[in-house]
């Protein structure tokens, strides 16, 4: 058996990256990107927070919340 440092040295000196390929998104499933991938459009294209259940409360409201007096939300 060899130690970690020797194994790392052997791996780094004997392994090289595969060449870069251009693939469709479908064909790239399960693969690793060679560089950063960015979307060309925002998705969703609108601010959907009004319908996705997320909300933000200000510090002024939350500072007074307790287990017996929780912050209530209006739907």
PyMOL Python script that loads the backbone (N, CA, C, O; Angstrom):
from pymol import cmd

cmd.read_pdbstr("""\
ATOM      1  N   UNK A   1       0.849  -1.173   0.000  1.00  0.00           N
ATOM      2  CA  UNK A   1       0.000   0.000   0.000  1.00  0.00           C
ATOM      3  C   UNK A   1       0.897   1.240   0.000  1.00  0.00           C
ATOM      4  O   UNK A   1       1.969   1.250   0.606  1.00  0.00           O
ATOM      5  N   UNK A   2       0.429   2.294  -0.701  1.00  0.00           N
ATOM      6  CA  UNK A   2       1.181   3.550  -0.722  1.00  0.00           C
ATOM      7  C   UNK A   2       0.421   4.596   0.069  1.00  0.00           C
ATOM      8  O   UNK A   2      -0.782   4.459   0.291  1.00  0.00           O
ATOM      9  N   UNK A   3       1.106   5.627   0.491  1.00  0.00           N
ATOM     10  CA  UNK A   3       0.491   6.691   1.266  1.00  0.00           C
ATOM     11  C   UNK A   3      -0.266   7.666   0.378  1.00  0.00           C
ATOM     12  O   UNK A   3      -0.156   7.640  -0.848  1.00  0.00           O
ATOM     13  N   UNK A   4      -1.040   8.528   1.034  1.00  0.00           N
ATOM     14  CA  UNK A   4      -1.863   9.508   0.323  1.00  0.00           C
ATOM     15  C   UNK A   4      -1.015  10.412  -0.565  1.00  0.00           C
ATOM     16  O   UNK A   4      -1.340  10.607  -1.736  1.00  0.00           O
ATOM     17  N   UNK A   5       0.065  10.964  -0.024  1.00  0.00           N
ATOM     18  CA  UNK A   5       0.883  11.910  -0.791  1.00  0.00           C
ATOM     19  C   UNK A   5       1.444  11.267  -2.059  1.00  0.00           C
ATOM     20  O   UNK A   5       1.454  11.888  -3.122  1.00  0.00           O
ATOM     21  N   UNK A   6       1.907  10.035  -1.945  1.00  0.00           N
ATOM     22  CA  UNK A   6       2.443   9.352  -3.122  1.00  0.00           C
ATOM     23  C   UNK A   6       1.332   9.052  -4.134  1.00  0.00           C
ATOM     24  O   UNK A   6       1.532   9.193  -5.341  1.00  0.00           O
ATOM     25  N   UNK A   7       0.169   8.640  -3.640  1.00  0.00           N
ATOM     26  CA  UNK A   7      -0.961   8.359  -4.524  1.00  0.00           C
ATOM     27  C   UNK A   7      -1.399   9.633  -5.248  1.00  0.00           C
ATOM     28  O   UNK A   7      -1.674   9.605  -6.447  1.00  0.00           O
ATOM     29  N   UNK A   8      -1.465  10.741  -4.525  1.00  0.00           N
ATOM     30  CA  UNK A   8      -1.841  12.010  -5.139  1.00  0.00           C
ATOM     31  C   UNK A   8      -0.828  12.401  -6.206  1.00  0.00           C
ATOM     32  O   UNK A   8      -1.208  12.810  -7.303  1.00  0.00           O
ATOM     33  N   UNK A   9       0.442  12.280  -5.896  1.00  0.00           N
ATOM     34  CA  UNK A   9       1.510  12.609  -6.848  1.00  0.00           C
ATOM     35  C   UNK A   9       1.377  11.751  -8.109  1.00  0.00           C
ATOM     36  O   UNK A   9       1.476  12.272  -9.220  1.00  0.00           O
ATOM     37  N   UNK A  10       1.155  10.446  -7.951  1.00  0.00           N
ATOM     38  CA  UNK A  10       1.010   9.554  -9.100  1.00  0.00           C
ATOM     39  C   UNK A  10      -0.205   9.936  -9.943  1.00  0.00           C
ATOM     40  O   UNK A  10      -0.139   9.957 -11.172  1.00  0.00           O
ATOM     41  N   UNK A  11      -1.313  10.239  -9.269  1.00  0.00           N
ATOM     42  CA  UNK A  11      -2.532  10.590  -9.999  1.00  0.00           C
ATOM     43  C   UNK A  11      -2.350  11.886 -10.784  1.00  0.00           C
ATOM     44  O   UNK A  11      -2.680  11.944 -11.968  1.00  0.00           O
ATOM     45  N   UNK A  12      -1.833  12.914 -10.140  1.00  0.00           N
ATOM     46  CA  UNK A  12      -1.676  14.212 -10.804  1.00  0.00           C
ATOM     47  C   UNK A  12      -0.681  14.162 -11.964  1.00  0.00           C
ATOM     48  O   UNK A  12      -0.808  14.922 -12.924  1.00  0.00           O
ATOM     49  N   UNK A  13       0.293  13.285 -11.880  1.00  0.00           N
ATOM     50  CA  UNK A  13       1.295  13.195 -12.948  1.00  0.00           C
ATOM     51  C   UNK A  13       0.900  12.244 -14.069  1.00  0.00           C
ATOM     52  O   UNK A  13       1.565  12.213 -15.104  1.00  0.00           O
ATOM     53  N   UNK A  14      -0.166  11.468 -13.890  1.00  0.00           N
ATOM     54  CA  UNK A  14      -0.526  10.481 -14.894  1.00  0.00           C
ATOM     55  C   UNK A  14      -1.953  10.611 -15.432  1.00  0.00           C
ATOM     56  O   UNK A  14      -2.369   9.821 -16.278  1.00  0.00           O
ATOM     57  N   UNK A  15      -2.692  11.591 -14.952  1.00  0.00           N
ATOM     58  CA  UNK A  15      -4.065  11.782 -15.399  1.00  0.00           C
ATOM     59  C   UNK A  15      -4.184  13.172 -16.014  1.00  0.00           C
ATOM     60  O   UNK A  15      -3.665  14.146 -15.468  1.00  0.00           O
ATOM     61  N   UNK A  16      -4.867  13.257 -17.150  1.00  0.00           N
ATOM     62  CA  UNK A  16      -5.073  14.563 -17.770  1.00  0.00           C
ATOM     63  C   UNK A  16      -6.561  14.735 -18.066  1.00  0.00           C
ATOM     64  O   UNK A  16      -7.283  13.750 -18.217  1.00  0.00           O
ATOM     65  N   UNK A  17      -7.016  15.975 -18.147  1.00  0.00           N
ATOM     66  CA  UNK A  17      -8.436  16.223 -18.425  1.00  0.00           C
ATOM     67  C   UNK A  17      -8.826  15.720 -19.812  1.00  0.00           C
ATOM     68  O   UNK A  17      -8.008  15.692 -20.731  1.00  0.00           O
ATOM     69  N   UNK A  18     -10.080  15.326 -19.944  1.00  0.00           N
ATOM     70  CA  UNK A  18     -10.599  14.946 -21.255  1.00  0.00           C
ATOM     71  C   UNK A  18     -10.783  16.198 -22.097  1.00  0.00           C
ATOM     72  O   UNK A  18     -10.887  17.294 -21.548  1.00  0.00           O
ATOM     73  N   UNK A  19     -10.825  16.060 -23.424  1.00  0.00           N
ATOM     74  CA  UNK A  19     -11.042  17.240 -24.271  1.00  0.00           C
ATOM     75  C   UNK A  19     -12.453  17.799 -24.069  1.00  0.00           C
ATOM     76  O   UNK A  19     -13.367  17.070 -23.684  1.00  0.00           O
ATOM     77  N   UNK A  20     -12.620  19.082 -24.328  1.00  0.00           N
ATOM     78  CA  UNK A  20     -13.914  19.755 -24.200  1.00  0.00           C
ATOM     79  C   UNK A  20     -14.797  19.344 -25.372  1.00  0.00           C
ATOM     80  O   UNK A  20     -14.344  19.275 -26.515  1.00  0.00           O
ATOM     81  N   UNK A  21     -16.082  19.070 -25.066  1.00  0.00           N
ATOM     82  CA  UNK A  21     -17.053  18.720 -26.090  1.00  0.00           C
ATOM     83  C   UNK A  21     -18.225  19.683 -26.017  1.00  0.00           C
ATOM     84  O   UNK A  21     -18.544  20.184 -24.939  1.00  0.00           O
ATOM     85  N   UNK A  22     -18.867  19.949 -27.137  1.00  0.00           N
ATOM     86  CA  UNK A  22     -20.101  20.727 -27.160  1.00  0.00           C
ATOM     87  C   UNK A  22     -21.249  19.751 -27.336  1.00  0.00           C
ATOM     88  O   UNK A  22     -21.294  18.998 -28.308  1.00  0.00           O
ATOM     89  N   UNK A  23     -22.194  19.769 -26.370  1.00  0.00           N
ATOM     90  CA  UNK A  23     -23.324  18.845 -26.388  1.00  0.00           C
ATOM     91  C   UNK A  23     -24.623  19.595 -26.165  1.00  0.00           C
ATOM     92  O   UNK A  23     -24.628  20.699 -25.619  1.00  0.00           O
ATOM     93  N   UNK A  24     -25.719  18.993 -26.587  1.00  0.00           N
ATOM     94  CA  UNK A  24     -27.027  19.539 -26.245  1.00  0.00           C
ATOM     95  C   UNK A  24     -27.255  19.308 -24.758  1.00  0.00           C
ATOM     96  O   UNK A  24     -26.600  18.465 -24.145  1.00  0.00           O
ATOM     97  N   UNK A  25     -28.172  20.049 -24.191  1.00  0.00           N
ATOM     98  CA  UNK A  25     -28.480  19.884 -22.770  1.00  0.00           C
ATOM     99  C   UNK A  25     -28.909  18.453 -22.494  1.00  0.00           C
ATOM    100  O   UNK A  25     -28.498  17.870 -21.491  1.00  0.00           O
ATOM    101  N   UNK A  26     -29.719  17.882 -23.355  1.00  0.00           N
ATOM    102  CA  UNK A  26     -30.190  16.507 -23.174  1.00  0.00           C
ATOM    103  C   UNK A  26     -29.020  15.523 -23.149  1.00  0.00           C
ATOM    104  O   UNK A  26     -28.984  14.630 -22.302  1.00  0.00           O
ATOM    105  N   UNK A  27     -28.073  15.675 -24.059  1.00  0.00           N
ATOM    106  CA  UNK A  27     -26.934  14.759 -24.125  1.00  0.00           C
ATOM    107  C   UNK A  27     -25.930  14.994 -22.994  1.00  0.00           C
ATOM    108  O   UNK A  27     -25.112  14.124 -22.694  1.00  0.00           O
ATOM    109  N   UNK A  28     -25.994  16.170 -22.369  1.00  0.00           N
ATOM    110  CA  UNK A  28     -25.046  16.495 -21.297  1.00  0.00           C
ATOM    111  C   UNK A  28     -25.500  15.985 -19.933  1.00  0.00           C
ATOM    112  O   UNK A  28     -24.767  16.118 -18.953  1.00  0.00           O
ATOM    113  N   UNK A  29     -26.701  15.402 -19.855  1.00  0.00           N
ATOM    114  CA  UNK A  29     -27.218  14.904 -18.585  1.00  0.00           C
ATOM    115  C   UNK A  29     -26.244  13.909 -17.956  1.00  0.00           C
ATOM    116  O   UNK A  29     -25.845  12.927 -18.582  1.00  0.00           O
ATOM    117  N   UNK A  30     -25.871  14.186 -16.706  1.00  0.00           N
ATOM    118  CA  UNK A  30     -24.941  13.313 -15.989  1.00  0.00           C
ATOM    119  C   UNK A  30     -23.477  13.607 -16.246  1.00  0.00           C
ATOM    120  O   UNK A  30     -22.604  12.925 -15.709  1.00  0.00           O
ATOM    121  N   UNK A  31     -23.198  14.606 -17.056  1.00  0.00           N
ATOM    122  CA  UNK A  31     -21.815  14.951 -17.381  1.00  0.00           C
ATOM    123  C   UNK A  31     -21.372  16.129 -16.521  1.00  0.00           C
ATOM    124  O   UNK A  31     -22.202  16.735 -15.843  1.00  0.00           O
ATOM    125  N   UNK A  32     -20.098  16.463 -16.532  1.00  0.00           N
ATOM    126  CA  UNK A  32     -19.544  17.599 -15.805  1.00  0.00           C
ATOM    127  C   UNK A  32     -19.190  18.698 -16.795  1.00  0.00           C
ATOM    128  O   UNK A  32     -18.556  18.440 -17.819  1.00  0.00           O
ATOM    129  N   UNK A  33     -19.602  19.930 -16.487  1.00  0.00           N
ATOM    130  CA  UNK A  33     -19.315  21.055 -17.383  1.00  0.00           C
ATOM    131  C   UNK A  33     -17.842  21.437 -17.298  1.00  0.00           C
ATOM    132  O   UNK A  33     -17.254  21.448 -16.216  1.00  0.00           O
ATOM    133  N   UNK A  34     -17.257  21.746 -18.441  1.00  0.00           N
ATOM    134  CA  UNK A  34     -15.856  22.161 -18.503  1.00  0.00           C
ATOM    135  C   UNK A  34     -15.681  23.626 -18.135  1.00  0.00           C
ATOM    136  O   UNK A  34     -14.589  24.053 -17.763  1.00  0.00           O
ATOM    137  N   UNK A  35     -16.771  24.400 -18.240  1.00  0.00           N
ATOM    138  CA  UNK A  35     -16.723  25.803 -17.867  1.00  0.00           C
ATOM    139  C   UNK A  35     -18.101  26.222 -17.369  1.00  0.00           C
ATOM    140  O   UNK A  35     -19.057  25.450 -17.458  1.00  0.00           O
ATOM    141  N   UNK A  36     -18.205  27.433 -16.849  1.00  0.00           N
ATOM    142  CA  UNK A  36     -19.465  27.939 -16.313  1.00  0.00           C
ATOM    143  C   UNK A  36     -20.530  27.983 -17.394  1.00  0.00           C
ATOM    144  O   UNK A  36     -20.263  28.375 -18.529  1.00  0.00           O
ATOM    145  N   UNK A  37     -21.741  27.575 -17.031  1.00  0.00           N
ATOM    146  CA  UNK A  37     -22.873  27.593 -17.952  1.00  0.00           C
ATOM    147  C   UNK A  37     -23.872  28.626 -17.454  1.00  0.00           C
ATOM    148  O   UNK A  37     -24.226  28.634 -16.275  1.00  0.00           O
ATOM    149  N   UNK A  38     -24.325  29.491 -18.341  1.00  0.00           N
ATOM    150  CA  UNK A  38     -25.289  30.535 -17.971  1.00  0.00           C
ATOM    151  C   UNK A  38     -26.515  30.458 -18.865  1.00  0.00           C
ATOM    152  O   UNK A  38     -26.422  30.150 -20.053  1.00  0.00           O
ATOM    153  N   UNK A  39     -27.665  30.743 -18.271  1.00  0.00           N
ATOM    154  CA  UNK A  39     -28.906  30.780 -19.042  1.00  0.00           C
ATOM    155  C   UNK A  39     -28.948  32.037 -19.891  1.00  0.00           C
ATOM    156  O   UNK A  39     -28.416  33.076 -19.499  1.00  0.00           O
ATOM    157  N   UNK A  40     -29.576  31.943 -21.048  1.00  0.00           N
ATOM    158  CA  UNK A  40     -29.694  33.110 -21.923  1.00  0.00           C
ATOM    159  C   UNK A  40     -30.922  33.950 -21.580  1.00  0.00           C
ATOM    160  O   UNK A  40     -31.010  35.106 -21.993  1.00  0.00           O
ATOM    161  N   UNK A  41     -31.877  33.380 -20.824  1.00  0.00           N
ATOM    162  CA  UNK A  41     -33.059  34.117 -20.371  1.00  0.00           C
ATOM    163  C   UNK A  41     -33.333  33.764 -18.914  1.00  0.00           C
ATOM    164  O   UNK A  41     -32.978  32.680 -18.451  1.00  0.00           O
ATOM    165  N   UNK A  42     -33.969  34.689 -18.196  1.00  0.00           N
ATOM    166  CA  UNK A  42     -34.373  34.415 -16.829  1.00  0.00           C
ATOM    167  C   UNK A  42     -35.527  33.421 -16.827  1.00  0.00           C
ATOM    168  O   UNK A  42     -36.392  33.459 -17.702  1.00  0.00           O
ATOM    169  N   UNK A  43     -35.534  32.545 -15.850  1.00  0.00           N
ATOM    170  CA  UNK A  43     -36.644  31.607 -15.729  1.00  0.00           C
ATOM    171  C   UNK A  43     -37.003  31.461 -14.259  1.00  0.00           C
ATOM    172  O   UNK A  43     -36.153  31.008 -13.492  1.00  0.00           O
ATOM    173  N   UNK A  44     -38.171  31.803 -13.826  1.00  0.00           N
ATOM    174  CA  UNK A  44     -39.255  32.323 -14.649  1.00  0.00           C
ATOM    175  C   UNK A  44     -38.939  33.749 -15.103  1.00  0.00           C
ATOM    176  O   UNK A  44     -38.090  34.427 -14.525  1.00  0.00           O
ATOM    177  N   UNK A  45     -39.633  34.184 -16.139  1.00  0.00           N
ATOM    178  CA  UNK A  45     -39.342  35.487 -16.732  1.00  0.00           C
ATOM    179  C   UNK A  45     -39.939  36.648 -15.952  1.00  0.00           C
ATOM    180  O   UNK A  45     -39.697  37.807 -16.288  1.00  0.00           O
ATOM    181  N   UNK A  46     -40.721  36.352 -14.910  1.00  0.00           N
ATOM    182  CA  UNK A  46     -41.332  37.388 -14.079  1.00  0.00           C
ATOM    183  C   UNK A  46     -41.051  37.083 -12.618  1.00  0.00           C
ATOM    184  O   UNK A  46     -40.693  35.957 -12.270  1.00  0.00           O
ATOM    185  N   UNK A  47     -41.212  38.077 -11.774  1.00  0.00           N
ATOM    186  CA  UNK A  47     -41.053  37.881 -10.342  1.00  0.00           C
ATOM    187  C   UNK A  47     -42.232  37.054  -9.848  1.00  0.00           C
ATOM    188  O   UNK A  47     -43.361  37.546  -9.817  1.00  0.00           O
ATOM    189  N   UNK A  48     -41.991  35.827  -9.467  1.00  0.00           N
ATOM    190  CA  UNK A  48     -43.073  34.921  -9.100  1.00  0.00           C
ATOM    191  C   UNK A  48     -43.245  34.798  -7.593  1.00  0.00           C
ATOM    192  O   UNK A  48     -43.996  33.933  -7.142  1.00  0.00           O
ATOM    193  N   UNK A  49     -42.580  35.627  -6.797  1.00  0.00           N
ATOM    194  CA  UNK A  49     -42.648  35.463  -5.348  1.00  0.00           C
ATOM    195  C   UNK A  49     -44.049  35.677  -4.801  1.00  0.00           C
ATOM    196  O   UNK A  49     -44.370  35.179  -3.723  1.00  0.00           O
ATOM    197  N   UNK A  50     -44.888  36.407  -5.524  1.00  0.00           N
ATOM    198  CA  UNK A  50     -46.255  36.634  -5.051  1.00  0.00           C
ATOM    199  C   UNK A  50     -47.049  35.330  -4.987  1.00  0.00           C
ATOM    200  O   UNK A  50     -48.010  35.232  -4.224  1.00  0.00           O
ATOM    201  N   UNK A  51     -46.665  34.341  -5.770  1.00  0.00           N
ATOM    202  CA  UNK A  51     -47.423  33.102  -5.780  1.00  0.00           C
ATOM    203  C   UNK A  51     -46.638  31.888  -5.296  1.00  0.00           C
ATOM    204  O   UNK A  51     -47.201  30.796  -5.215  1.00  0.00           O
ATOM    205  N   UNK A  52     -45.358  32.044  -4.973  1.00  0.00           N
ATOM    206  CA  UNK A  52     -44.594  30.860  -4.595  1.00  0.00           C
ATOM    207  C   UNK A  52     -44.470  30.652  -3.092  1.00  0.00           C
ATOM    208  O   UNK A  52     -43.794  29.717  -2.662  1.00  0.00           O
ATOM    209  N   UNK A  53     -45.103  31.495  -2.281  1.00  0.00           N
ATOM    210  CA  UNK A  53     -45.147  31.255  -0.849  1.00  0.00           C
ATOM    211  C   UNK A  53     -44.036  31.877  -0.038  1.00  0.00           C
ATOM    212  O   UNK A  53     -43.991  31.662   1.173  1.00  0.00           O
ATOM    213  N   UNK A  54     -43.141  32.632  -0.633  1.00  0.00           N
ATOM    214  CA  UNK A  54     -42.075  33.264   0.118  1.00  0.00           C
ATOM    215  C   UNK A  54     -42.472  34.681   0.512  1.00  0.00           C
ATOM    216  O   UNK A  54     -43.144  35.385  -0.243  1.00  0.00           O
ATOM    217  N   UNK A  55     -42.051  35.085   1.694  1.00  0.00           N
ATOM    218  CA  UNK A  55     -42.356  36.433   2.161  1.00  0.00           C
ATOM    219  C   UNK A  55     -41.214  36.923   3.035  1.00  0.00           C
ATOM    220  O   UNK A  55     -40.437  36.126   3.561  1.00  0.00           O
ATOM    221  N   UNK A  56     -41.117  38.219   3.186  1.00  0.00           N
ATOM    222  CA  UNK A  56     -40.077  38.820   4.020  1.00  0.00           C
ATOM    223  C   UNK A  56     -40.753  39.704   5.052  1.00  0.00           C
ATOM    224  O   UNK A  56     -41.606  40.522   4.709  1.00  0.00           O
ATOM    225  N   UNK A  57     -40.380  39.546   6.302  1.00  0.00           N
ATOM    226  CA  UNK A  57     -40.889  40.385   7.377  1.00  0.00           C
ATOM    227  C   UNK A  57     -39.777  41.307   7.841  1.00  0.00           C
ATOM    228  O   UNK A  57     -38.614  40.910   7.905  1.00  0.00           O
ATOM    229  N   UNK A  58     -40.135  42.522   8.158  1.00  0.00           N
ATOM    230  CA  UNK A  58     -39.124  43.467   8.606  1.00  0.00           C
ATOM    231  C   UNK A  58     -38.696  43.174  10.043  1.00  0.00           C
ATOM    232  O   UNK A  58     -39.428  42.547  10.809  1.00  0.00           O
ATOM    233  N   UNK A  59     -37.530  43.628  10.381  1.00  0.00           N
ATOM    234  CA  UNK A  59     -36.978  43.460  11.729  1.00  0.00           C
ATOM    235  C   UNK A  59     -37.909  44.072  12.771  1.00  0.00           C
ATOM    236  O   UNK A  59     -38.018  43.555  13.882  1.00  0.00           O
ATOM    237  N   UNK A  60     -38.578  45.167  12.421  1.00  0.00           N
ATOM    238  CA  UNK A  60     -39.480  45.840  13.372  1.00  0.00           C
ATOM    239  C   UNK A  60     -40.625  44.927  13.803  1.00  0.00           C
ATOM    240  O   UNK A  60     -41.061  44.984  14.952  1.00  0.00           O
ATOM    241  N   UNK A  61     -41.108  44.097  12.904  1.00  0.00           N
ATOM    242  CA  UNK A  61     -42.215  43.197  13.226  1.00  0.00           C
ATOM    243  C   UNK A  61     -41.701  41.965  13.980  1.00  0.00           C
ATOM    244  O   UNK A  61     -42.301  41.541  14.967  1.00  0.00           O
ATOM    245  N   UNK A  62     -40.611  41.405  13.518  1.00  0.00           N
ATOM    246  CA  UNK A  62     -40.105  40.168  14.098  1.00  0.00           C
ATOM    247  C   UNK A  62     -39.522  40.348  15.491  1.00  0.00           C
ATOM    248  O   UNK A  62     -39.524  39.398  16.275  1.00  0.00           O
ATOM    249  N   UNK A  63     -39.032  41.510  15.820  1.00  0.00           N
ATOM    250  CA  UNK A  63     -38.384  41.743  17.112  1.00  0.00           C
ATOM    251  C   UNK A  63     -39.339  41.502  18.279  1.00  0.00           C
ATOM    252  O   UNK A  63     -38.899  41.169  19.379  1.00  0.00           O
ATOM    253  N   UNK A  64     -40.648  41.668  18.046  1.00  0.00           N
ATOM    254  CA  UNK A  64     -41.631  41.510  19.115  1.00  0.00           C
ATOM    255  C   UNK A  64     -42.272  40.120  19.126  1.00  0.00           C
ATOM    256  O   UNK A  64     -43.121  39.851  19.976  1.00  0.00           O
ATOM    257  N   UNK A  65     -41.893  39.240  18.214  1.00  0.00           N
ATOM    258  CA  UNK A  65     -42.490  37.905  18.149  1.00  0.00           C
ATOM    259  C   UNK A  65     -41.978  37.032  19.284  1.00  0.00           C
ATOM    260  O   UNK A  65     -40.793  37.064  19.616  1.00  0.00           O
ATOM    261  N   UNK A  66     -42.871  36.257  19.874  1.00  0.00           N
ATOM    262  CA  UNK A  66     -42.533  35.291  20.926  1.00  0.00           C
ATOM    263  C   UNK A  66     -43.350  34.028  20.661  1.00  0.00           C
ATOM    264  O   UNK A  66     -44.282  34.061  19.858  1.00  0.00           O
ATOM    265  N   UNK A  67     -43.019  32.911  21.322  1.00  0.00           N
ATOM    266  CA  UNK A  67     -43.826  31.701  21.136  1.00  0.00           C
ATOM    267  C   UNK A  67     -45.297  31.922  21.493  1.00  0.00           C
ATOM    268  O   UNK A  67     -46.182  31.347  20.859  1.00  0.00           O
ATOM    269  N   UNK A  68     -45.561  32.745  22.498  1.00  0.00           N
ATOM    270  CA  UNK A  68     -46.949  32.988  22.871  1.00  0.00           C
ATOM    271  C   UNK A  68     -47.584  34.106  22.042  1.00  0.00           C
ATOM    272  O   UNK A  68     -48.804  34.266  22.053  1.00  0.00           O
ATOM    273  N   UNK A  69     -46.769  34.876  21.327  1.00  0.00           N
ATOM    274  CA  UNK A  69     -47.263  35.968  20.492  1.00  0.00           C
ATOM    275  C   UNK A  69     -46.549  35.926  19.140  1.00  0.00           C
ATOM    276  O   UNK A  69     -45.721  36.789  18.848  1.00  0.00           O
ATOM    277  N   UNK A  70     -46.872  34.914  18.305  1.00  0.00           N
ATOM    278  CA  UNK A  70     -46.172  34.778  17.028  1.00  0.00           C
ATOM    279  C   UNK A  70     -46.613  35.829  16.010  1.00  0.00           C
ATOM    280  O   UNK A  70     -47.667  36.448  16.161  1.00  0.00           O
ATOM    281  N   UNK A  71     -45.821  36.019  15.003  1.00  0.00           N
ATOM    282  CA  UNK A  71     -46.176  36.912  13.905  1.00  0.00           C
ATOM    283  C   UNK A  71     -47.208  36.187  13.053  1.00  0.00           C
ATOM    284  O   UNK A  71     -46.980  35.050  12.639  1.00  0.00           O
ATOM    285  N   UNK A  72     -48.326  36.824  12.789  1.00  0.00           N
ATOM    286  CA  UNK A  72     -49.356  36.238  11.953  1.00  0.00           C
ATOM    287  C   UNK A  72     -49.339  36.900  10.592  1.00  0.00           C
ATOM    288  O   UNK A  72     -49.045  38.088  10.461  1.00  0.00           O
ATOM    289  N   UNK A  73     -49.661  36.108   9.581  1.00  0.00           N
ATOM    290  CA  UNK A  73     -49.677  36.636   8.217  1.00  0.00           C
ATOM    291  C   UNK A  73     -51.091  36.650   7.690  1.00  0.00           C
ATOM    292  O   UNK A  73     -51.923  35.836   8.093  1.00  0.00           O
ATOM    293  N   UNK A  74     -51.356  37.550   6.813  1.00  0.00           N
ATOM    294  CA  UNK A  74     -52.664  37.618   6.154  1.00  0.00           C
ATOM    295  C   UNK A  74     -52.539  37.015   4.779  1.00  0.00           C
ATOM    296  O   UNK A  74     -51.584  37.308   4.060  1.00  0.00           O
ATOM    297  N   UNK A  75     -53.476  36.184   4.399  1.00  0.00           N
ATOM    298  CA  UNK A  75     -53.444  35.549   3.070  1.00  0.00           C
ATOM    299  C   UNK A  75     -54.346  36.260   2.114  1.00  0.00           C
ATOM    300  O   UNK A  75     -54.448  35.868   0.952  1.00  0.00           O
TER     301      UNK A  75
END
""", "prot")
cmd.dss("prot")
cmd.show_as("cartoon", "prot")
cmd.util.cbc("prot")
cmd.orient("prot")
